């Protein structure tokens, strides 16, 4: 009976891995086409864009980084409202809720749940996810921040296909910092997302907090000792510096939210991969380069 259960679990894991491999192949094919298009751009134009962006980006990253400590100090205030009760769908499936702070409109997404990894594995995974490794288009990593082992700054593009077939690109600049405490890991980040095309002049400013709790800081740990409690909260403020109709702003917000949904889907795939790796390693197995099950070390 145990052998049959293990066989079904491994088969499900392999099916999930096959889907991820297919997705990766599609992404790679798309990137090849993008590189081919890039070769048609004149080299001086590329160098000019890099030169113009350098100083601007460094200033933005520095300003955002200086703000992270202030956001860290607000941690208890933020999560007092979030609480520790698991949210429907876990950490990644929360629906953005429109809120108002005086005259400022923002969208808040909260997630509370348990992930099937130990504390340290979860901490490592959360920090890796903040680097959004699935976003490779237009990706540039900035290495000029203090404490580089606990700081992260990068920019990347998110292509989105609209219902009319038009591909819109959202460019995001993101800065993150992790704070290693005695009984928990805290990650705080800021992100600026700006659109092109008809949404030029519209931006969204995102603030995010995430806490990974150690067993000593988790009141329900002994009820489920194979998991780790994670809390997350993001707040997105839409901004527009040119005259824009309310309908146009709503469309932009919808696109930004859609990008977040895509990111959450990629995060879920990564967590599935980690879970698969753990399950296979426990049974002395791994997936080889061809996607087949094989014994470790063979």
C-alpha positions as CSV (number, residue, x, y, z in Angstrom):
1,X,0.0,0.0,0.0
2,X,2.8,2.4,0.9
3,X,4.6,1.6,-2.4
4,X,1.4,2.3,-4.4
5,X,1.0,5.7,-2.5
6,X,4.7,6.6,-3.2
7,X,4.2,5.6,-6.9
8,X,1.2,7.9,-7.2
9,X,3.0,10.8,-5.4
10,X,6.0,10.5,-7.7
11,X,3.9,10.2,-10.8
12,X,2.1,13.4,-9.8
13,X,5.4,15.1,-9.2
14,X,6.7,14.0,-12.6
15,X,3.6,15.3,-14.3
16,X,4.1,18.6,-12.6
17,X,7.8,18.7,-13.6
18,X,6.8,17.9,-17.2
19,X,4.5,20.9,-17.3
20,X,7.3,23.1,-15.9
21,X,9.8,21.8,-18.5
22,X,7.3,22.6,-21.3
23,X,6.7,26.1,-19.9
24,X,10.5,26.6,-19.7
25,X,10.9,25.5,-23.4
26,X,8.2,28.0,-24.4
27,X,9.9,30.8,-22.4
28,X,13.3,30.0,-24.0
29,X,11.8,30.0,-27.5
30,X,10.3,33.4,-26.8
31,X,13.6,34.8,-25.5
32,X,15.4,33.6,-28.6
33,X,13.0,35.6,-30.7
34,X,13.5,38.6,-28.5
35,X,17.3,38.4,-28.9
36,X,16.9,38.2,-32.7
37,X,14.8,41.4,-32.6
38,X,17.5,43.1,-30.4
39,X,20.2,42.5,-33.0
40,X,18.3,44.8,-35.4
41,X,18.9,47.8,-33.0
42,X,22.0,49.9,-33.7
43,X,24.7,49.5,-31.1
44,X,25.1,53.3,-30.3
45,X,21.4,53.4,-29.5
46,X,21.8,50.6,-26.9
47,X,24.8,52.2,-25.3
48,X,23.0,55.6,-25.1
49,X,20.0,54.0,-23.3
50,X,22.3,52.3,-20.8
51,X,24.1,55.6,-20.1
52,X,20.9,57.5,-19.6
53,X,19.4,54.8,-17.3
54,X,22.5,54.3,-15.1
55,X,22.4,57.5,-13.0
56,X,18.6,57.5,-12.8
57,X,18.4,53.9,-11.6
58,X,21.1,54.3,-9.0
59,X,19.3,57.3,-7.5
60,X,16.0,55.4,-7.4
61,X,17.6,52.3,-5.9
62,X,19.3,54.4,-3.3
63,X,16.2,56.3,-2.3
64,X,14.1,53.2,-2.0
65,X,16.8,51.4,0.0
66,X,17.0,54.3,2.5
67,X,13.3,53.9,3.0
68,X,13.4,50.2,3.8
69,X,14.4,50.7,7.5
70,X,11.4,52.9,8.0
71,X,9.2,50.2,6.5
72,X,10.8,47.6,8.7
73,X,9.9,49.7,11.8
74,X,6.2,49.5,10.8
75,X,6.3,45.7,10.7
76,X,4.4,45.0,13.9
77,X,1.8,47.7,13.0
78,X,1.2,46.1,9.6
79,X,1.0,42.5,10.8
80,X,-1.2,43.3,13.8
81,X,-3.9,43.8,11.2
82,X,-2.9,40.8,9.1
83,X,-3.0,38.3,11.9
84,X,-1.9,34.6,11.8
85,X,-5.2,33.1,10.7
86,X,-4.5,31.3,7.4
87,X,-6.1,33.1,4.4
88,X,-8.1,31.3,1.8
89,X,-5.8,29.9,-0.8
90,X,-2.7,30.3,1.4
91,X,0.0,32.9,1.0
92,X,-0.2,33.5,-2.8
93,X,-3.9,33.5,-3.6
94,X,-5.1,36.6,-1.9
95,X,-7.3,39.1,-3.8
96,X,-6.2,42.7,-3.8
97,X,-8.6,44.9,-1.7
98,X,-9.1,48.5,-2.7
99,X,-8.6,50.8,0.3
100,X,-8.2,54.5,1.1
101,X,-5.8,56.3,3.4
102,X,-7.1,59.8,3.6
103,X,-7.1,60.7,-0.1
104,X,-4.7,58.1,-1.2
105,X,-6.1,55.0,-2.9
106,X,-4.1,51.7,-2.6
107,X,-4.6,48.0,-3.1
108,X,-3.7,45.6,-0.3
109,X,-3.0,41.9,-0.6
110,X,-2.4,39.8,2.4
111,X,-1.5,36.1,2.7
112,X,-1.0,33.8,5.7
113,X,-0.2,30.2,5.4
114,X,2.1,27.3,6.1
115,X,4.6,26.0,3.6
116,X,5.9,22.3,3.7
117,X,9.5,23.1,4.4
118,X,11.6,23.7,7.5
119,X,12.5,27.2,8.7
120,X,15.9,27.6,7.0
121,X,14.7,26.1,3.7
122,X,11.8,28.5,3.7
123,X,14.0,31.5,4.4
124,X,16.3,30.7,1.5
125,X,13.3,30.2,-0.8
126,X,11.7,33.5,0.1
127,X,14.9,35.4,-0.5
128,X,15.4,33.7,-3.8
129,X,11.8,34.4,-4.9
130,X,12.4,38.1,-4.2
131,X,14.9,38.1,-7.1
132,X,12.1,37.0,-9.4
133,X,14.3,34.6,-11.4
134,X,11.6,33.9,-13.9
135,X,11.7,37.6,-15.1
136,X,14.7,37.6,-17.5
137,X,13.6,40.1,-20.1
138,X,15.3,43.5,-19.7
139,X,16.8,42.2,-16.5
140,X,19.6,44.3,-14.9
141,X,21.0,43.7,-11.4
142,X,22.4,46.6,-9.5
143,X,25.2,45.8,-7.1
144,X,25.9,49.2,-5.5
145,X,23.8,48.8,-2.3
146,X,25.2,48.4,1.3
147,X,25.2,44.9,2.8
148,X,25.0,43.1,-0.5
149,X,24.5,39.7,1.1
150,X,21.2,41.0,2.5
151,X,20.2,43.6,-0.2
152,X,18.8,43.2,-3.6
153,X,18.2,45.7,-6.4
154,X,17.1,44.9,-10.0
155,X,14.9,45.9,-12.9
156,X,13.1,43.7,-15.3
157,X,10.3,43.8,-17.9
158,X,6.9,42.0,-17.8
159,X,5.3,41.6,-21.2
160,X,1.5,41.3,-21.1
161,X,-0.7,40.4,-24.0
162,X,-4.0,42.3,-23.9
163,X,-7.3,41.1,-25.3
164,X,-6.8,42.9,-28.6
165,X,-3.5,41.1,-29.1
166,X,-1.3,44.1,-28.3
167,X,1.7,43.3,-26.1
168,X,2.3,45.8,-23.4
169,X,5.5,45.9,-21.4
170,X,5.6,46.9,-17.7
171,X,9.1,47.8,-16.4
172,X,9.7,47.2,-12.7
173,X,12.5,48.5,-10.5
174,X,12.7,46.5,-7.2
175,X,14.7,46.9,-4.1
176,X,14.6,44.4,-1.2
177,X,16.3,43.9,2.1
178,X,16.2,41.0,4.6
179,X,16.6,41.3,8.3
180,X,17.7,38.2,10.2
181,X,16.3,38.2,13.7
182,X,16.6,35.6,16.4
183,X,13.4,33.8,15.8
184,X,12.2,35.0,12.4
185,X,13.3,36.3,9.0
186,X,11.8,39.6,7.8
187,X,12.0,40.8,4.2
188,X,10.9,44.2,3.1
189,X,10.8,45.6,-0.4
190,X,9.8,48.5,-2.6
191,X,8.9,48.3,-6.3
192,X,8.2,50.9,-9.0
193,X,6.3,49.7,-12.0
194,X,5.9,51.9,-15.1
195,X,4.1,51.2,-18.4
196,X,4.7,52.2,-22.0
197,X,2.4,52.8,-24.9
198,X,-1.0,54.4,-24.1
199,X,-0.2,54.1,-20.4
200,X,2.9,56.2,-20.5
201,X,3.1,58.4,-17.4
202,X,1.3,55.9,-15.2
203,X,3.1,54.1,-12.4
204,X,2.5,51.9,-9.4
205,X,4.4,52.0,-6.2
206,X,4.5,48.7,-4.3
207,X,5.5,48.2,-0.7
208,X,5.8,44.7,0.7
209,X,6.6,42.9,3.9
210,X,7.1,39.2,4.6
211,X,7.8,37.3,7.8
212,X,9.1,33.7,8.1
213,X,8.6,32.4,11.6
214,X,10.9,29.9,13.3
215,X,9.4,27.1,15.4
216,X,10.1,29.2,18.6
217,X,8.0,32.0,17.2
218,X,5.2,29.8,15.9
219,X,2.4,29.1,18.4
220,X,1.0,26.3,16.2
221,X,4.3,24.7,15.3
222,X,3.8,21.4,17.3
223,X,0.4,20.9,15.6
224,X,2.1,20.8,12.2
225,X,5.9,20.5,12.8
226,X,6.7,19.7,9.2
227,X,5.7,23.2,8.0
228,X,6.7,26.8,8.5
229,X,4.4,29.8,9.1
230,X,4.7,32.7,6.6
231,X,2.9,36.0,6.6
232,X,2.9,38.5,3.7
233,X,1.4,41.9,2.9
234,X,1.8,44.1,-0.2
235,X,0.3,47.5,-0.8
236,X,0.2,48.9,-4.3
237,X,-0.5,52.6,-4.9
238,X,-1.4,53.6,-8.5
239,X,0.1,57.0,-9.6
240,X,-0.3,59.0,-12.8
241,X,1.6,62.1,-13.7
242,X,-0.3,63.0,-16.8
243,X,-4.0,63.6,-17.3
244,X,-5.7,60.2,-17.6
245,X,-9.3,59.1,-17.4
246,X,-10.5,57.0,-14.5
247,X,-11.1,54.2,-16.9
248,X,-7.6,54.3,-18.2
249,X,-6.2,54.2,-14.7
250,X,-8.4,51.2,-13.9
251,X,-7.1,49.4,-16.9
252,X,-3.5,50.1,-15.8
253,X,-4.2,48.8,-12.3
254,X,-5.8,45.7,-13.8
255,X,-2.6,45.0,-15.8
256,X,-0.4,45.5,-12.8
257,X,-2.6,43.1,-10.8
258,X,-2.4,40.6,-13.6
259,X,1.4,40.7,-13.5
260,X,1.2,39.9,-9.8
261,X,-1.0,36.9,-10.5
262,X,1.6,35.6,-13.1
263,X,4.4,36.0,-10.5
264,X,2.4,34.1,-7.9
265,X,1.9,31.3,-10.4
266,X,5.6,31.1,-11.0
267,X,6.3,31.1,-7.3
268,X,3.9,28.2,-6.9
269,X,5.8,26.3,-9.6
270,X,9.0,26.9,-7.8
271,X,7.6,25.7,-4.5
272,X,6.3,22.6,-6.2
273,X,9.8,22.0,-7.6
274,X,11.4,22.3,-4.1
275,X,8.8,19.9,-2.7
276,X,9.4,17.5,-5.5
277,X,13.2,17.7,-4.9
278,X,12.7,17.0,-1.2
279,X,10.3,14.0,-1.9
280,X,12.7,12.4,-4.4
281,X,15.8,13.0,-2.2
282,X,14.1,11.3,0.7
283,X,13.6,8.2,-1.4
284,X,17.0,8.4,-3.0
285,X,15.8,9.5,-6.3
286,X,16.2,12.5,-8.6
287,X,15.0,13.7,-12.1
288,X,17.7,13.4,-14.7
289,X,18.3,15.8,-17.6
290,X,15.7,13.9,-19.7
291,X,13.0,14.3,-17.1
292,X,13.2,10.6,-16.0
293,X,13.4,9.3,-12.5
294,X,16.9,8.0,-11.6
295,X,18.7,7.0,-8.5
296,X,20.9,9.6,-6.8
297,X,24.5,9.4,-7.8
298,X,23.8,7.3,-10.9
